[in-house]
Amino acid sequence: MKRRPTILLSNDDGINGRGLRPLLAQLKHIGHVVVVVPDRGKSASSHSITLYKPLRVEEVEKDLFTANGTPSDCVRFGILGLCKGKLDLVVSGINEGANLGDDIVYSGTVAAAMEGALLDVPAFAISLAVDQNKKFDFAAKFAGRLSRELLRKGLPRGVFLNVNIPDVPLSQMRGVEITRMGKRFYGNEVKKITDPRGENYYWIKGDTLSGAADEGTDIGAIQRKKVSLTPLRLDLTAYDAMKTIKDFRLPIR
Ligand code: MN
């Protein structure tokens, strides 16, 4: 019989993130789960890693560790340290809030999965597009099922998955769609505020206004109450733009 797989679970909502426990419970049916999560919320921390301060790690429960770093730190520590050489899958989530379209660039949840792919471990990120329900149980179940598939079939090298689950009752869900990244629109605005001492400070706002619900995009799928599954690639090279750049007049050739 095949050995029991080892799964590394991380997130960016931290140890108290509401999506962590339901996902952990599901993954425990599948294999040995090691959890490494930030000791506090690290949403929108993107793919930063900690280089100039010591990483403190604490085992708060058996196989459940918190670290004073980013999601990427947690995954690096898990893969390179704790589970060195015996890791089969990295799962990141369940994030409380969607990670769609342009969000992916800022997302700590997605960065944790990306770190898995960077270190050659199959990985996916899963987010609940929270609305009124805030129910993580179906998302957790979906993650369990997807984990089994990934453990069986793997992914092409350098590819990982970004999953978003609509926050609607199961009876209203309209299936699974394989999607591409859509385009989000934000109410981006820099607000200048004067503090009580007369000094200025700035508040950079990025309220989500809407997204282009185009057919085939992650944003569109969620708006149509479908589970969105987007394969992402580490290689960000814009191959089609290489020709354009070739025509630039640059000081040396
Ligand atoms: Mn988050």
Residues whose N, C-alpha, C, O or C-beta is under 5 A from the ligand:
A	BS01	MN	D12 D13 S43 N95 E96
